[in-house]
Amino acid sequence: ATHSVRADVERVRQGQYERGGEGILNGHVTHALERFECSADGSDRLQQLTEHGMLSARAQRSLVRVARTIADIRGAEQMDAPDVTRARMLMGTAIGGADDSA
């Protein structure tokens, strides 16, 4: 099991290095929203959270980085709404709690 997890982590990291173009992992991207592709429903979900005052600009960047990593684990080209929701749940108190009512 450990070997499988290690292989998954290496695969995801390699994809992040390739996308970053400069050997940059998701956590080091400074302009996350501009660098990562997001599906329409993922964009809508981010906008809902922002409009309801649930995300500061800093929290939004962090959330996008985590959502992008979740999409990488799935092997997806784009983040989608479930990736954004999962990221918010994982980050929980770091961005104002895990209540997903918005």
C-alpha positions as CSV (number, residue, x, y, z in Angstrom):
1,A,0.0,0.0,0.0
2,T,2.8,2.4,0.8
3,H,4.4,1.7,-2.5
4,S,1.1,2.5,-4.3
5,V,0.7,5.8,-2.4
6,R,4.3,6.8,-3.2
7,A,3.8,6.1,-6.9
8,D,0.6,8.2,-6.8
9,V,2.4,11.1,-5.1
10,E,5.3,10.9,-7.6
11,R,2.8,10.9,-10.5
12,V,0.9,13.9,-9.2
13,R,4.1,15.9,-8.4
14,Q,5.5,15.2,-11.9
15,G,2.3,16.5,-13.4
16,Q,2.5,19.6,-11.3
17,Y,6.2,20.2,-12.3
18,E,5.2,19.8,-16.0
19,R,2.3,22.2,-15.7
20,G,4.3,24.8,-13.8
21,G,6.9,24.9,-16.5
22,E,9.5,26.0,-14.0
23,G,9.4,23.1,-11.6
24,I,6.7,24.7,-9.5
25,L,4.3,22.6,-7.3
26,N,0.7,23.8,-6.7
27,G,1.5,25.1,-3.3
28,H,4.1,27.5,-4.7
29,V,2.0,29.0,-7.5
30,T,1.6,32.7,-6.7
31,H,-1.3,33.5,-9.1
32,A,-3.3,30.3,-8.7
33,L,-6.5,31.4,-10.3
34,E,-4.7,32.4,-13.5
35,R,-2.5,29.3,-13.7
36,F,-5.1,26.6,-13.2
37,E,-8.0,25.6,-15.5
38,C,-11.4,25.3,-13.8
39,S,-14.6,23.9,-15.2
40,A,-17.7,26.2,-15.4
41,D,-19.2,24.5,-12.3
42,G,-15.9,24.8,-10.4
43,S,-15.7,28.5,-11.3
44,D,-19.4,29.0,-10.2
45,R,-18.6,27.3,-6.9
46,L,-15.6,29.5,-6.2
47,Q,-17.7,32.6,-7.1
48,Q,-20.5,31.5,-4.7
49,L,-18.0,31.2,-1.8
50,T,-16.4,34.5,-2.6
51,E,-19.7,36.4,-3.0
52,H,-21.0,35.1,0.2
53,G,-18.0,36.5,2.0
54,M,-16.7,33.0,2.9
55,L,-13.3,33.5,1.3
56,S,-10.8,36.2,1.5
57,A,-8.4,36.6,-1.5
58,R,-5.7,34.7,0.4
59,A,-8.1,31.9,1.3
60,Q,-9.4,31.7,-2.3
61,R,-5.8,31.2,-3.5
62,S,-5.2,28.5,-0.9
63,L,-8.5,26.8,-1.7
64,V,-7.7,26.8,-5.5
65,R,-4.3,25.2,-4.8
66,V,-5.8,22.4,-2.8
67,A,-8.6,21.9,-5.3
68,R,-6.1,21.7,-8.1
69,T,-4.2,19.1,-6.2
70,I,-7.4,17.1,-5.7
71,A,-8.0,17.3,-9.5
72,D,-4.4,16.1,-10.1
73,I,-5.0,13.1,-7.9
74,R,-8.0,12.3,-10.0
75,G,-6.0,12.8,-13.1
76,A,-8.3,15.6,-14.3
77,E,-7.3,18.4,-16.6
78,Q,-9.6,20.9,-14.8
79,M,-10.8,21.5,-11.3
80,D,-14.6,21.1,-10.9
81,A,-17.2,21.9,-8.2
82,P,-16.7,18.7,-6.3
83,D,-12.9,19.4,-6.1
84,V,-13.6,22.9,-4.8
85,T,-16.1,21.5,-2.2
86,R,-13.7,18.8,-1.1
87,A,-10.9,21.3,-0.8
88,R,-13.1,23.5,1.4
89,M,-14.0,20.6,3.6
90,L,-10.4,19.6,4.0
91,M,-9.3,23.2,4.8
92,G,-12.3,23.7,7.2
93,T,-11.4,26.1,9.9
94,A,-8.6,27.7,7.9
95,I,-11.2,29.4,5.7
96,G,-14.1,29.9,8.1
97,G,-15.4,26.4,8.9
98,A,-16.5,23.5,6.9
99,D,-20.2,24.4,6.7
100,D,-21.0,23.9,3.0
101,S,-24.4,25.7,2.9
102,A,-23.5,28.4,0.5
